[in-house]
Amino acid sequence: MFEFVDILPYAMLAALAILIFSGLPVAILLAGLGIAFSLIGIALDEMPWIALLNVPLRLYGSINGSLIYPTVPMLLFMGMALEKSGIARDLLLCLQHLLRRVPAGMAIAVTLLGVLLAPTAGVVGASVATLALIALPTMLDQGYRSSLASGVVAAAGTLGLILPPAIMLFFLAGKLRVPIGHIFLAAMWPAGILISLYLLYYITAAIISPPTATKGHTEQDWSQGWSPWQWFGFYVRGLILPAGLIFLVLGSIIFAWATPSQSGAVGAAGGLLLMLLNRRLTWPLFREAIEGTALMTAMVFFIVLATNIFSYPFRFFSGDEVVSGMLHGLAFGDWGMLLTIIGIIFILGFFIDWIEITVITLPLFLPVLAELDFAAHAGEGTGKALWMATLIALTLQTSFLTPPFGFALFFLKGAAPPEVKITDVYRGIVPVVGAQLFVIGLVMAFPLLANWLPNQLFN
């Protein structure tokens, strides 16, 4: 017989779907809804008062013992140190100089910068806006069309979501219960194909319509008269040391030379050391890096804790069964169910960041994903989980870039010079989204692209 309590899970989902567009901070909204519906359940005698004592235990258990959470702030600090101290700009100048005779050399340099700055991609909007401020004016000065320059910056700014040691991959590894090193390797081949397609497009576009520098622009006016020793020191400080630090952190996690938290500590210490070697370790810059890291870490952890407060009454009222029943009620097969879930994640990516999607939405789908039978296509256990994690990561990255709703594009427009119009941004991103969809299709059709490297290194 139908009871009023049966509609509570539906009411929680409906309230979340409506209020998430209210402008309230997501963490406050989640925690508020969790507490409100717990009180409603208590008022209806469907939840005992004593059950509320489980909430602090759940909050403590959600973080205690995890390898992810101690690592996140340290990797974020490494990225903040590279950005705030200007080392990221030095990286771009080094890459630009190395690639100065290559067609679309600046576009390639910006893409490689996005690869090297993957740890800074804690929040999509922040990473895209930062890269736009660093690179977009220079690209326009060098004669790149506004549309092409916008596409390059948007694509590079979101690459950090799928490239290790990206923060999002840590969260996906935790939710899908796969080793962090495995998911890092699973992302390598798809990301490599995607970057290759980007670069092929940029080079082809530059050959067909070569950029023409604006009047009075001189590419090397910042380095006129440098001696070979000055160049050598610039490359060591600006390129070799930052790239070496990132590869050290990545390699130590993949090959289990250190725990993720130990590798994160090496990254944080290395970022601080690079600031010192570049003579940029000043109190104001250090304080900016610390404050930026603290704010971003607090935001991430607050959302994680608030999600646990929301999920407690939701699961108490059998919300997991409601979501599973709704999806199974569609009567789709395994492929239809997977495409439906991927489609929902894609649409959500138009409006909210990956943090909310991975800690709020994805756990609702995990029981359904676990039941899907892809043993003949992608294997079982870790192989299937790695394949799905790679698809989810690529889908999120694509949704942030897809016009007209991809919210990374609005952050790009906000940080761009006035002459860059939103229509330029939309035109420039279309080939990039085409490459994204092609790679998603490849990974969906050929799971070996995600599983081959982990299989080779970890048997």
C-alpha positions, 0 to 999 in steps of 0.5 A: 500500500502506498504511504506518504513516506514513499514520496520522500526520495522523489521529493528530495531529488525534485528539491535538489533539481530545482534549488540547485539553480537558485544560486545557493552554495551547493554544499549548504543546499545539500546539507540543508536538504539532508537535515530538513528531510531527516526532520520530516522523517522524524516527524512522520515517525519514519526515522528515529531520533537516534539515527541522527547520531549516525551522521557524525560517524558517517562524516568521519568515516567518509574521510578517515582512512582515505588516500584521496583527501590528504593528497588533494590539498597538496596537489592543489598547492603545487598547481597554485604555486606554479600559477601564482608565482608566474612559473606557468607563464615561464612554461608557456614562454619556454614552449613558445620559443621551442616551437617558434618555427612550427606551424601553430607553435603557440597553439601547441605551446598552450596545449602542452601548458594545459597538459603540464598544469593538470593539477591546477584543474581543481575547478573547471572555470578557474583553470580555463580563466587562468589559461585565458589570462595567460595565453589568449592576449598573446595568441591574438597579438600573434595573429590567431583568429579569435575563434581558433584562439578561443578553441585552443584555450578552452580545450587546453584549460579542460585537459587537466580534468582527464590527465593525471594527476588530475584531481577528478581522477582521484575522486573517480577512483574512489567512487568506482573502487579502482587503484589510483595508478590504474585509472591514471594509466587508463586515461593515458591513451584516450587523452593522447589520441585527443591531444593528437587530434587537437594538434592536427587541427591546429597545425592544419588550420595554421597552414591553411590560414597562417597567423599574422602578427599584429603591427609592432609585435615582436615575438622575442622582445622579452629575451633580446640580448640573452646569452646562452647561459641565460637561455640555459638557466631559463629553460631549466627553471621554466621548463625542465624543473616544473615538468620533472616535478609533475612527472615525478609526482605522476610516476611515483603514484603509478608505479607505487614508489610512494603513497598518493599522499606522499607523492602529493607532499613531494609535489607541494614541497617541489612547488615551494622549491620552484618558487624559491629557485625562481626567486619568487618566494615572497610573502604575498605570493606565498600567502596567495597560494596558501589562501587559494589552496585553502579556499579550493580545498574547503570548497571540495571537502565541504561538498563531500561532507554535505553530500554525506548529510544529504545521502543519509536520509535519501538512502534511509528512505530507500532512495537508491532503490528508487533511482535503480527502479526508475532506470530499470523501468525504462526497460533498456538493455545494458548499452541503452542503460549505459548511454542513458547514464552517460547522457544524464552526466553529459547534460548535468555537466552543462550546469554544474562542476565535476565535483558535484557530479562525482560526489552527488550524482555518480553514487546514485548510478553506481548500483545500476552500473555495477549490474550492467553486463559488459564482460564480453566487451570490456571484461569484469571487475577492474577492467569494466570499472576503468573503462566506465571511469574513462568514459565518464571523465571524457563525457564531463570534459566534453559537456563543459565545452559544448555550446551553447551551455558549456559553462567553461565557455562562459568563464573563457568569455569573461576572462577574454579581451573585449574583442573576443565575442561569444560567437567567436568562442562558439565557432572555435569550439565546434572542431574541438567538441567533434574531436571529443565525441570521436574519442568517446566513441572510440573508447566506447567501441574499443575498451582496450584503449582504456585497459591496455596500459593498466593490463601491461604494467599491472598484469 
